[in-house]
């Protein structure tokens, strides 16, 4: 595995441009394949997950490439294959969006059960129940989900646990269905709204995104369009926490402050000074962070993807923090923070963190995407050198994170091994015009 070498203790200062939202980019690139004709997408991050979903769609027949201006072109006219490749789908959970795409576009889908980060059991049962409600015959055979329908028909569907993935997948499947689909208890995340706006720009009729009831009136066809996706609120929150733990002073640009409301409030509670502009946030940490209690919740609550980065900051906060995780099993990384001197006790779904004045460098391993970000954050404060392995997990959701941190003054070095290099070459070789 590749690794990062971090020498901590430096306050990070300067300006950083936040990339486009990975969790918007993935479903929007898939949705573009519902259309007739070309779509041109801007603000798409160049991270591993975007390359992976693009490779899957190319294997299904779509033509996808980056131009010299970093715009992603999607031409789905030759997307005619209904079987998604196992070796790619197993890499990430969001690849299951192609099931909704293929069912809507071809009336048939054969998609492997997806992989992704080790966050405990996350079955696709809710997706499959939604497909069945729309009229599809669905079965699981030999590790593949097989779905087929002569015609999808709108239905009223209740989405358990306000699942973001289920909400998005059913939006894809219902866009071309006959009649009206009501998604009740729908997820309200900004990425869901972003997907709806994009699909409407292609000619879909989706109303209510951002509320708990989404109404989708099926249309006969969609047309390619141009669109720029929203900024990544999780990356922005990660850099806010980086500023807090290092005692820094940062200007974050290309952000939507309203999407960060819960993160901003908790960072302010921890003692960070935050000034908001229309598309930028200035963050200053003038003293040691203060302990904060919180629990994760669906949007607009505190994002589960920010739990691990925030725990890293609380590891050096003054006082004791209590953080409850209500969405996924996400405390497997705590042992790695303990190697660095963190005082954390986990009781079921709750972490109790007694802040220490300073962490110390140690060899650690990222267990998933956001856990990897937490280790980078901790390493930036730690005394001495930290070696972080499993960097390919971090690269799934952060575009050039080490380069961005270096521009802010961090002492961070990437060491790639042959295996990672071969993987990246395989990902990028499928793009005819990478730019």
N, C-alpha and C positions, 0 to 999 in steps of 0.2 A: 504494500500500500504506500501511497505517497504520504509525506508528512510535512508539517509546518514546524519550524523552529522559532520560538518567540522568546525574546528577552524583555521582560516587563519592567514597569516602574516609571514609564515616561508619560506625562500628561499629553493627550492627543488634542491637537488644535488644527483648525482650518476648515475648509469647505468640502463637502462630499455630495455628489449627485446621486440620489436614490434611483435605483433601476425600476423598470416596470414590474408589475406584480406577477410573480410566477403563478400564483393561484388564480389569476385572471388569464394569463397567457395560455395555459394548457387547455382549458375548455374552449377558449375563443379560437385557437388554432384548429381544434376539432370542429367547432361549429362552422368555421369557414368552409369546411368540406361538405356541408349541407347545400351549398349554393351552386348555382350555375354561373360559371365564369370566375374570374380572378378576384381575389381579395388581397389588399396590401395593408399590412399591419405594422404600426410604429410603436416604439417604446417596448419592444419585446426583449426580455433579458436573454443574454447568451449564456445560459446555464445548462447543466447536463440534462435536466428534466425536459427543457424545451427541445434540445437536440433529440432526445429519446422519443418524445411524442411525434416529432417531425419524421423520424425514421420509421415509426410504426405506420404513419399515414402514407409515407412513400412506398412502403412495402405493400400497402393496399391499393396503390395505383396513383396516388396524388403526386403532383409536382410541387416541391417546396424548396425555396432558396432565399438566402439573404442577398440583397444587392449592396452596392458600394456605400449606400447611405444608411446601412443597418436596418432597412425595412425588410420585413419578412413577406414574401410573395407566396400565396397559396392558390394553386390551380387544381381543382378536384375533378376535372372533367373525365379523367380516366380511372377514377376510383371505382373499381368493379369487383374487387375481391372481398369476400365476406369472412375470411379466416385470418385473425390477427396473429402475428408471430409470437410464439411462446417466449423465446429468449429475450425479447424486448419488453413485453407486457409484464413479465415477472419482476422487472426492475423498479416499477413504481405503481402505486395504487391509482393515480390519476389516469393511467392508461386505460382504465375501464370505461372512460367516457366514449371510447370508440364503439362500445356496445350500443349505446343510444344512437350514435351516428349511423351505424350500419343498419340497425333495425329501421330507422326512419328513411334512410336513403335507398337501401336495397331490399328491405323486408326480411332480411336474414342476417344473423350475426353468429359467429363462432369465435369466442374470445376466452383466453385462459383466465383462470382466477388470478387476480393481480397480486403483485408483491409490494415492496416499498419499505418504509422505515419500520423498525421493530417497536411498535407502540401497543402491543397487546392485540387481542382479537378484534378485528374490524370487518365482519362479514359483509358481503354485498347483498344480503337478504332483502334490504329495503329497496334496492335498485330493482331486483327481480320481481318483487311484489308489484312495483309500479309498472314494469313492462307487462306483467300479466293483466293488470287492470286496464291497460290500453289495448288488450286483445291479443297479446303474443302468447304463443306456446313456448314455455321455458323449461329447460332441463339442464342438469349438470352431469356430464359424462367424462370420465377420464381426465378430470382437472380442467375441463372446458365448460363454459356456459354456452349453451346453444339456444338461440331464440329465433322464432320465425312467426311471421304474420302476413297474411294476404293483404290486410289493411289494418292500420292502427286507428282506433276510434277513441275520441276524447272521453275522459272519465274524471270522477272526483276521487282524489287520492290523498290519503293522510300520510304525512312523512314523519316517521318515528324519530324522536330526538332532534328534530330540526336539522337533519343531516345535510351538510353543504354538498357533498358529492352526489347524494341522491337527488337533491333539488336540481342541480345542474344537469345531471344525466337525463332526468325526466323532461326538463325543458328542451333538451336536444331531441329526444324521442317524440315529444308531442308537437313540435313546431310544424310538422307536415302531416299530422294526423287529421282525420276527418272529425269535425265538430270541435267542441270546447273542452279543455282540460282544466280542472281546478286543483292546484296543489295547496293543500291545507297544512298548517304548521311548517311552512316553508322556511328555509334558512334566510336570514336577513343580511348576511355579510355583504360588504361593498363589492366583492368579486362576483356575487350573484347578480347584483344590479348592473355591473359592468357587462356581464354576459348578455343580459336582457337588452341593454341599450345597443350592443353590437348586433344582436340578432334582429332587433327591430330595424336597424339601419340596412339590413339585408332584405327587409320586407316582412319579417315575422310580426305577429300581433300578440305581444306579451305585455300584460299590465299587472301592476301590484308588486313588482320586484322591490325588495326592501321592506315589505310588510310580510305578515305571516300567511297571506293568501295570494297566490299568483294565478292569474287567469291567462290561459293560452288558447287563442283561437287559431286552429290549424289553417294553413294556407296551402295552395297548390305547389308553389315553388318559391325559392329564395334566389336573390341575385348577389353576386360579389360586390364588395364595397371597400372603402378605405376607412381605417379606424386607428385610433391611438389609445392604448389601454392605460388604466390608472397606475399610479405609483405603488410600490410594494410597501404596505404599512408595516409588515413584519421586519423587513430590512431597516426601515426608518426607526422602528422601535429598538432594534438591535444596536444601531449606532447611538441612540439616546443613552442606552445602558452602558455602552462602551465609554461614552463621555463621562457618565456618572462614576464609573469604577476607577477611571484613570485620573479624575480631577481635571477634565479637559474643558475646551471651549470650541464648539462646533456650530457651523451653519449647514443645515441639511436642506438641500434644494430638490425640486421636483417631488414635492410631497403634497398630500391632502390632509391638513391638520385635523379636519373633522373625523377622518377615518382613524385617527390616533387618540381619540378623546380619552378612552379608559387608560391607555398607556401614559399619556401626558399627565393625567390626574395622579396616577400612582408614582410617577417619577417626581412630580412636584411634592407629593407627600414624603418622598424619600429625601427631599432637600434640593433637588435640581432646580435651577432657574430657567424658565422656558419662555421665550417670546415667539409669538405666532405671527406669520405673515400670510398673504393669500396662498402662496405656493412654497413657503419655506418656514423653517423652524430654527431658531437659535437656541442652543442648549449650553448651559454653563454649570459646572460643578465646582463650587467655591469651598466646599468642606466635605468631610467624610459622609457617605450616605447614611441616612437614618433608617432603622428597621421599619418595615411595612408589612401588614397582614393583607392577604387577598385570596380570592378564589377565582378560578377560571370559569368562564361562562360563554355561551354563544353570543355573538355580536348583538347588541353593543357592549357586552360585558368584556372582561379582560381576556384576551385571546389565549387559547391553550398554546399556540406557537410561541408566545412570549414568556411562558412560564419558566422555561429552562434558562434563557438569557437573564431573566430577572432574578432567579435564584442565585446565579453567579454573582450579581451585584450585592445581593443580600448577604452573601457569604462574608463580606468585609464591612457590612453595615454596623452601625453602633446600636446595640440592643439585640433583641430576639424577634425574628420574623416567623409567622405561621402562614404557610402557603398551601392551599388545598387545590388539588387537581380533580376536576369533575368530568372531564371529557375522555381522556385516554389514560392508559398506564404509562406515565412518562417520568418515572423516577429511577430508571435503571442506570442513569448516568451519574448518580450521586456518589457512587464509590470512586469514580474518577476525580471528582472534586475533593473528596476526602484525601486522596493521594497528595493533593496540593495544600493540605492543611485546613480545609473547611470543616466546620463543626456542624454536621447536619444529621438529624435523626428522622427517619421516615416511619410513620405509623399509618399503614394502609394507604389512604389517598392524600395524606397530609405530610408535608415536610416542615420540621421545626429547625430553624437555622439560628444558631448563636454566632453572631458576627465576630470575626477575628480581625485584628488590625492589618494583617498582611498574609497573603498566600505565598507559597514557595513553589518554584518550578519543579516539575516532575514529568516523567514519561507517562502519557495518558492516551486513551483511544476513544474516538468518537463512536457512540453507539447508534446514533441517528442524526438527522440533519440539524435539528435545533439543539440537541445535546452537543454536537460539534461546535456550534456557535457559542454555546455557554462555556466550553473549554477555552476557546479563543479569547473570550472576554476575560475569564479568570486569569489566563496567562498574561494578558496585557497589564495586569496589576501585580502579578506575582514577582517575588524577588528571585533573580537567577533565570535559568533557562528552562523552558517547557518544550517538550517534544510531543506533538499531537499527531497521531496516526489516524487513518480513516478519513483523510481529507476529501476523498471522492464523495463522501456523504454530504459534506458541507457544500461542495460545488454543485450539488443538486439544486440548491435554492439560493445561493449567493453568487452574484456575478463578480468575478475578480476581487473577492473580499480581501485577499492579501495585498493586492495593488492599492486598493482604496485606503487600507489601513496604513500602508507605507507613506502615502501622500499626506497623511495626517501626523506623521512622525513616528509611527510604530517601528520597532526593530523586529521584523518578521521576514522569514525566508522560507520559500517553498523548495522542497527537494522531491522531485518526481522519480518514481521507479519505472522500470520497463513496462510493467503490467499496466499502470495507469496511462502511460504514453500510448501503448497499443490500443487501449480502450478509447481514448480521446481521438486517436487517428481513425478508428473504426466509425465513431460517431460522426466525425466531420467529413469523412470521405464521401458520404452519401449526398452531400449538398453540392450541386453543380456550380453554384456561384456564391461562395461563402462571404466574400467581400472583406 
